[in-house]
Amino acid sequence: MFPQILASVNWGEFMPFVMIIAFFALLFWYLLNKKRLEHQQILAAIEKGIPLSELRPVMKKGADWIISLTIGVAFLLMGIGMAIVSLIYFCGGASFGLLMPSVVFFAIGTAGIIRGILLRKAEKALSAEESALDANQGQ
């Protein structure tokens, strides 16, 4: 009975959702294992008496606005690409299965771009205030 039910389902409509769920499941698994391995490394360093500052040196990351802008552009392009693929398949007689995920990716990309622009403006304003304070202290 169950194999007949599985055979009667049109899997083409559910495939985008299955792919998205699988992507997030793999991402969650990776992040969970990464934290677990970092925890084991920290415990081993504590047992050996190694200071934690030597274990993970502080790395200077890029500006937050650049990261947000890059992620926003990437999601925006993925959303546009998925929408184009969905429209091409729809012209061939398929359903709009990829259209909703493409709207979600498009919205996330737009939000990332807006966040990047706002962070850049805030960073410029903060640096201008700091330079003004430095100029006033120098007098």
CNS distance restraints for C-alpha pairs under 8 A (distance, minus, plus):
assign (resid   1 and name CA) (resid   5 and name CA) 6.43 0.50 0.50
assign (resid   2 and name CA) (resid   6 and name CA) 6.28 0.50 0.50
assign (resid   3 and name CA) (resid   7 and name CA) 6.08 0.50 0.50
assign (resid   4 and name CA) (resid   8 and name CA) 6.22 0.50 0.50
assign (resid   5 and name CA) (resid   9 and name CA) 6.61 0.50 0.50
assign (resid  10 and name CA) (resid  14 and name CA) 7.53 0.50 0.50
assign (resid  11 and name CA) (resid  15 and name CA) 5.97 0.50 0.50
assign (resid  12 and name CA) (resid  97 and name CA) 7.95 0.50 0.50
assign (resid  13 and name CA) (resid  95 and name CA) 7.04 0.50 0.50
assign (resid  13 and name CA) (resid  97 and name CA) 5.38 0.50 0.50
assign (resid  14 and name CA) (resid  18 and name CA) 6.20 0.50 0.50
assign (resid  14 and name CA) (resid  97 and name CA) 7.29 0.50 0.50
assign (resid  15 and name CA) (resid  19 and name CA) 6.03 0.50 0.50
assign (resid  16 and name CA) (resid  20 and name CA) 6.21 0.50 0.50
assign (resid  16 and name CA) (resid  97 and name CA) 6.65 0.50 0.50
assign (resid  16 and name CA) (resid  98 and name CA) 6.08 0.50 0.50
assign (resid  16 and name CA) (resid 101 and name CA) 7.62 0.50 0.50
assign (resid  17 and name CA) (resid  21 and name CA) 6.15 0.50 0.50
assign (resid  17 and name CA) (resid 101 and name CA) 7.94 0.50 0.50
assign (resid  18 and name CA) (resid  22 and name CA) 6.03 0.50 0.50
assign (resid  19 and name CA) (resid  23 and name CA) 6.05 0.50 0.50
assign (resid  20 and name CA) (resid  24 and name CA) 6.29 0.50 0.50
assign (resid  21 and name CA) (resid  25 and name CA) 6.06 0.50 0.50
assign (resid  22 and name CA) (resid  26 and name CA) 6.14 0.50 0.50
assign (resid  23 and name CA) (resid  27 and name CA) 6.15 0.50 0.50
assign (resid  24 and name CA) (resid  28 and name CA) 5.98 0.50 0.50
assign (resid  25 and name CA) (resid  29 and name CA) 6.12 0.50 0.50
assign (resid  26 and name CA) (resid  30 and name CA) 6.10 0.50 0.50
assign (resid  27 and name CA) (resid  31 and name CA) 6.23 0.50 0.50
assign (resid  28 and name CA) (resid  32 and name CA) 6.00 0.50 0.50
assign (resid  29 and name CA) (resid  33 and name CA) 6.12 0.50 0.50
assign (resid  30 and name CA) (resid  34 and name CA) 6.00 0.50 0.50
assign (resid  31 and name CA) (resid  35 and name CA) 6.24 0.50 0.50
assign (resid  32 and name CA) (resid  36 and name CA) 6.29 0.50 0.50
assign (resid  33 and name CA) (resid  37 and name CA) 6.08 0.50 0.50
assign (resid  34 and name CA) (resid  38 and name CA) 6.18 0.50 0.50
assign (resid  35 and name CA) (resid  39 and name CA) 6.09 0.50 0.50
assign (resid  36 and name CA) (resid  40 and name CA) 6.29 0.50 0.50
assign (resid  37 and name CA) (resid  41 and name CA) 6.19 0.50 0.50
assign (resid  38 and name CA) (resid  42 and name CA) 6.19 0.50 0.50
assign (resid  39 and name CA) (resid  43 and name CA) 6.21 0.50 0.50
assign (resid  40 and name CA) (resid  44 and name CA) 6.18 0.50 0.50
assign (resid  41 and name CA) (resid  45 and name CA) 6.21 0.50 0.50
assign (resid  42 and name CA) (resid  46 and name CA) 6.20 0.50 0.50
assign (resid  42 and name CA) (resid  52 and name CA) 7.18 0.50 0.50
assign (resid  42 and name CA) (resid  55 and name CA) 7.75 0.50 0.50
assign (resid  43 and name CA) (resid  47 and name CA) 6.22 0.50 0.50
assign (resid  44 and name CA) (resid  48 and name CA) 6.30 0.50 0.50
assign (resid  45 and name CA) (resid  49 and name CA) 6.02 0.50 0.50
assign (resid  45 and name CA) (resid  50 and name CA) 5.08 0.50 0.50
assign (resid  45 and name CA) (resid  51 and name CA) 7.20 0.50 0.50
assign (resid  45 and name CA) (resid  52 and name CA) 7.14 0.50 0.50
assign (resid  45 and name CA) (resid  55 and name CA) 7.47 0.50 0.50
assign (resid  46 and name CA) (resid  50 and name CA) 5.98 0.50 0.50
assign (resid  46 and name CA) (resid  51 and name CA) 7.23 0.50 0.50
assign (resid  46 and name CA) (resid  52 and name CA) 7.64 0.50 0.50
assign (resid  50 and name CA) (resid  54 and name CA) 7.23 0.50 0.50
assign (resid  50 and name CA) (resid  55 and name CA) 7.46 0.50 0.50
assign (resid  51 and name CA) (resid  55 and name CA) 6.81 0.50 0.50
assign (resid  52 and name CA) (resid  56 and name CA) 6.61 0.50 0.50
assign (resid  53 and name CA) (resid  57 and name CA) 6.01 0.50 0.50
assign (resid  53 and name CA) (resid  58 and name CA) 8.00 0.50 0.50
assign (resid  62 and name CA) (resid  66 and name CA) 7.02 0.50 0.50
assign (resid  62 and name CA) (resid  67 and name CA) 7.13 0.50 0.50
assign (resid  63 and name CA) (resid  67 and name CA) 6.68 0.50 0.50
assign (resid  64 and name CA) (resid  68 and name CA) 6.20 0.50 0.50
assign (resid  64 and name CA) (resid 116 and name CA) 7.41 0.50 0.50
assign (resid  64 and name CA) (resid 119 and name CA) 7.11 0.50 0.50
assign (resid  65 and name CA) (resid  69 and name CA) 5.96 0.50 0.50
assign (resid  65 and name CA) (resid 115 and name CA) 7.28 0.50 0.50
assign (resid  65 and name CA) (resid 116 and name CA) 4.24 0.50 0.50
assign (resid  65 and name CA) (resid 117 and name CA) 6.76 0.50 0.50
assign (resid  65 and name CA) (resid 118 and name CA) 7.79 0.50 0.50
assign (resid  65 and name CA) (resid 119 and name CA) 5.13 0.50 0.50
assign (resid  65 and name CA) (resid 120 and name CA) 5.40 0.50 0.50
assign (resid  66 and name CA) (resid  70 and name CA) 6.03 0.50 0.50
assign (resid  66 and name CA) (resid 116 and name CA) 6.48 0.50 0.50
assign (resid  67 and name CA) (resid  71 and name CA) 6.18 0.50 0.50
assign (resid  67 and name CA) (resid 116 and name CA) 7.49 0.50 0.50
assign (resid  68 and name CA) (resid  72 and name CA) 5.95 0.50 0.50
assign (resid  68 and name CA) (resid 112 and name CA) 5.30 0.50 0.50
assign (resid  68 and name CA) (resid 113 and name CA) 6.54 0.50 0.50
assign (resid  68 and name CA) (resid 115 and name CA) 6.44 0.50 0.50
assign (resid  68 and name CA) (resid 116 and name CA) 4.81 0.50 0.50
assign (resid  69 and name CA) (resid  73 and name CA) 6.13 0.50 0.50
assign (resid  69 and name CA) (resid 112 and name CA) 5.83 0.50 0.50
assign (resid  69 and name CA) (resid 113 and name CA) 4.79 0.50 0.50
assign (resid  69 and name CA) (resid 114 and name CA) 7.79 0.50 0.50
assign (resid  69 and name CA) (resid 115 and name CA) 7.32 0.50 0.50
assign (resid  69 and name CA) (resid 116 and name CA) 4.61 0.50 0.50
assign (resid  69 and name CA) (resid 117 and name CA) 7.24 0.50 0.50
assign (resid  70 and name CA) (resid  74 and name CA) 6.19 0.50 0.50
assign (resid  70 and name CA) (resid 112 and name CA) 7.99 0.50 0.50
assign (resid  70 and name CA) (resid 113 and name CA) 7.76 0.50 0.50
assign (resid  71 and name CA) (resid  75 and name CA) 6.17 0.50 0.50
assign (resid  71 and name CA) (resid 109 and name CA) 6.94 0.50 0.50
assign (resid  71 and name CA) (resid 112 and name CA) 6.36 0.50 0.50
assign (resid  71 and name CA) (resid 113 and name CA) 7.82 0.50 0.50
assign (resid  72 and name CA) (resid  76 and name CA) 6.02 0.50 0.50
assign (resid  72 and name CA) (resid 108 and name CA) 6.74 0.50 0.50
assign (resid  72 and name CA) (resid 109 and name CA) 3.84 0.50 0.50
assign (resid  72 and name CA) (resid 110 and name CA) 6.07 0.50 0.50
assign (resid  72 and name CA) (resid 111 and name CA) 6.75 0.50 0.50
assign (resid  72 and name CA) (resid 112 and name CA) 3.95 0.50 0.50
assign (resid  72 and name CA) (resid 113 and name CA) 4.73 0.50 0.50
assign (resid  72 and name CA) (resid 116 and name CA) 7.91 0.50 0.50
assign (resid  73 and name CA) (resid  77 and name CA) 6.10 0.50 0.50
assign (resid  73 and name CA) (resid 109 and name CA) 5.79 0.50 0.50
assign (resid  73 and name CA) (resid 110 and name CA) 7.71 0.50 0.50
assign (resid  73 and name CA) (resid 112 and name CA) 7.49 0.50 0.50
assign (resid  73 and name CA) (resid 113 and name CA) 6.54 0.50 0.50
assign (resid  74 and name CA) (resid  78 and name CA) 6.23 0.50 0.50
assign (resid  74 and name CA) (resid 109 and name CA) 6.81 0.50 0.50
assign (resid  75 and name CA) (resid  79 and name CA) 6.07 0.50 0.50
assign (resid  75 and name CA) (resid 105 and name CA) 5.36 0.50 0.50
assign (resid  75 and name CA) (resid 106 and name CA) 6.27 0.50 0.50
assign (resid  75 and name CA) (resid 108 and name CA) 6.38 0.50 0.50
assign (resid  75 and name CA) (resid 109 and name CA) 4.39 0.50 0.50
assign (resid  76 and name CA) (resid  80 and name CA) 6.23 0.50 0.50
assign (resid  76 and name CA) (resid 105 and name CA) 6.22 0.50 0.50
assign (resid  76 and name CA) (resid 106 and name CA) 4.67 0.50 0.50
assign (resid  76 and name CA) (resid 107 and name CA) 7.44 0.50 0.50
assign (resid  76 and name CA) (resid 108 and name CA) 7.21 0.50 0.50
assign (resid  76 and name CA) (resid 109 and name CA) 4.18 0.50 0.50
assign (resid  76 and name CA) (resid 110 and name CA) 6.35 0.50 0.50
assign (resid  77 and name CA) (resid  81 and name CA) 6.04 0.50 0.50
assign (resid  77 and name CA) (resid 106 and name CA) 7.56 0.50 0.50
assign (resid  77 and name CA) (resid 109 and name CA) 7.80 0.50 0.50
assign (resid  78 and name CA) (resid  82 and name CA) 6.03 0.50 0.50
assign (resid  78 and name CA) (resid 102 and name CA) 7.27 0.50 0.50
assign (resid  78 and name CA) (resid 105 and name CA) 6.57 0.50 0.50
assign (resid  78 and name CA) (resid 106 and name CA) 7.40 0.50 0.50
assign (resid  79 and name CA) (resid  83 and name CA) 6.10 0.50 0.50
assign (resid  79 and name CA) (resid 101 and name CA) 7.50 0.50 0.50
assign (resid  79 and name CA) (resid 102 and name CA) 4.21 0.50 0.50
assign (resid  79 and name CA) (resid 103 and name CA) 6.25 0.50 0.50
assign (resid  79 and name CA) (resid 104 and name CA) 7.28 0.50 0.50
assign (resid  79 and name CA) (resid 105 and name CA) 4.65 0.50 0.50
assign (resid  79 and name CA) (resid 106 and name CA) 4.51 0.50 0.50
assign (resid  79 and name CA) (resid 109 and name CA) 7.82 0.50 0.50
assign (resid  80 and name CA) (resid  84 and name CA) 6.22 0.50 0.50
assign (resid  80 and name CA) (resid 102 and name CA) 6.72 0.50 0.50
assign (resid  80 and name CA) (resid 106 and name CA) 6.72 0.50 0.50
assign (resid  81 and name CA) (resid  85 and name CA) 6.22 0.50 0.50
assign (resid  81 and name CA) (resid 102 and name CA) 7.78 0.50 0.50
assign (resid  82 and name CA) (resid  86 and name CA) 6.01 0.50 0.50
assign (resid  82 and name CA) (resid  98 and name CA) 6.27 0.50 0.50
assign (resid  82 and name CA) (resid  99 and name CA) 6.98 0.50 0.50
assign (resid  82 and name CA) (resid 101 and name CA) 7.76 0.50 0.50
assign (resid  82 and name CA) (resid 102 and name CA) 5.21 0.50 0.50
assign (resid  83 and name CA) (resid  87 and name CA) 6.12 0.50 0.50
assign (resid  83 and name CA) (resid  98 and name CA) 6.75 0.50 0.50
assign (resid  83 and name CA) (resid  99 and name CA) 5.49 0.50 0.50
assign (resid  83 and name CA) (resid 102 and name CA) 5.44 0.50 0.50
assign (resid  83 and name CA) (resid 103 and name CA) 7.60 0.50 0.50
assign (resid  84 and name CA) (resid  88 and name CA) 6.16 0.50 0.50
assign (resid  85 and name CA) (resid  89 and name CA) 6.19 0.50 0.50
assign (resid  85 and name CA) (resid  98 and name CA) 7.64 0.50 0.50
assign (resid  86 and name CA) (resid  90 and name CA) 6.01 0.50 0.50
assign (resid  86 and name CA) (resid  96 and name CA) 5.96 0.50 0.50
assign (resid  86 and name CA) (resid  97 and name CA) 6.90 0.50 0.50
assign (resid  86 and name CA) (resid  98 and name CA) 5.20 0.50 0.50
assign (resid  86 and name CA) (resid  99 and name CA) 5.77 0.50 0.50
assign (resid  87 and name CA) (resid  91 and name CA) 6.21 0.50 0.50
assign (resid  87 and name CA) (resid  96 and name CA) 7.34 0.50 0.50
assign (resid  87 and name CA) (resid  99 and name CA) 7.87 0.50 0.50
assign (resid  88 and name CA) (resid  92 and name CA) 6.59 0.50 0.50
assign (resid  89 and name CA) (resid  93 and name CA) 6.59 0.50 0.50
assign (resid  89 and name CA) (resid  94 and name CA) 5.43 0.50 0.50
assign (resid  89 and name CA) (resid  95 and name CA) 7.45 0.50 0.50
assign (resid  89 and name CA) (resid  96 and name CA) 7.92 0.50 0.50
assign (resid  90 and name CA) (resid  94 and name CA) 4.62 0.50 0.50
assign (resid  90 and name CA) (resid  95 and name CA) 5.57 0.50 0.50
assign (resid  90 and name CA) (resid  96 and name CA) 6.18 0.50 0.50
assign (resid  96 and name CA) (resid 100 and name CA) 7.72 0.50 0.50
assign (resid  98 and name CA) (resid 102 and name CA) 6.15 0.50 0.50
assign (resid  99 and name CA) (resid 103 and name CA) 6.27 0.50 0.50
assign (resid 100 and name CA) (resid 104 and name CA) 6.41 0.50 0.50
assign (resid 101 and name CA) (resid 105 and name CA) 6.19 0.50 0.50
assign (resid 102 and name CA) (resid 106 and name CA) 5.97 0.50 0.50
assign (resid 103 and name CA) (resid 107 and name CA) 6.09 0.50 0.50
assign (resid 104 and name CA) (resid 108 and name CA) 6.20 0.50 0.50
assign (resid 105 and name CA) (resid 109 and name CA) 6.05 0.50 0.50
assign (resid 106 and name CA) (resid 110 and name CA) 6.12 0.50 0.50
assign (resid 107 and name CA) (resid 111 and name CA) 6.13 0.50 0.50
assign (resid 108 and name CA) (resid 112 and name CA) 6.14 0.50 0.50
assign (resid 109 and name CA) (resid 113 and name CA) 6.21 0.50 0.50
assign (resid 110 and name CA) (resid 114 and name CA) 6.21 0.50 0.50
assign (resid 111 and name CA) (resid 115 and name CA) 6.03 0.50 0.50
assign (resid 112 and name CA) (resid 116 and name CA) 6.05 0.50 0.50
assign (resid 113 and name CA) (resid 117 and name CA) 6.23 0.50 0.50
assign (resid 114 and name CA) (resid 118 and name CA) 6.19 0.50 0.50
assign (resid 115 and name CA) (resid 119 and name CA) 6.01 0.50 0.50
assign (resid 116 and name CA) (resid 120 and name CA) 6.13 0.50 0.50
assign (resid 117 and name CA) (resid 121 and name CA) 6.34 0.50 0.50
assign (resid 118 and name CA) (resid 122 and name CA) 6.18 0.50 0.50
assign (resid 119 and name CA) (resid 123 and name CA) 6.01 0.50 0.50
assign (resid 120 and name CA) (resid 124 and name CA) 6.16 0.50 0.50
assign (resid 121 and name CA) (resid 125 and name CA) 6.19 0.50 0.50
assign (resid 122 and name CA) (resid 126 and name CA) 6.07 0.50 0.50
assign (resid 123 and name CA) (resid 127 and name CA) 6.11 0.50 0.50
assign (resid 124 and name CA) (resid 128 and name CA) 6.12 0.50 0.50
assign (resid 125 and name CA) (resid 129 and name CA) 6.23 0.50 0.50
assign (resid 126 and name CA) (resid 130 and name CA) 6.19 0.50 0.50
assign (resid 127 and name CA) (resid 131 and name CA) 6.11 0.50 0.50
assign (resid 128 and name CA) (resid 132 and name CA) 6.15 0.50 0.50
assign (resid 129 and name CA) (resid 133 and name CA) 6.15 0.50 0.50
assign (resid 130 and name CA) (resid 134 and name CA) 6.12 0.50 0.50
assign (resid 131 and name CA) (resid 135 and name CA) 6.12 0.50 0.50
assign (resid 132 and name CA) (resid 136 and name CA) 6.22 0.50 0.50
assign (resid 133 and name CA) (resid 137 and name CA) 6.16 0.50 0.50
assign (resid 134 and name CA) (resid 138 and name CA) 6.22 0.50 0.50
assign (resid 135 and name CA) (resid 139 and name CA) 6.89 0.50 0.50
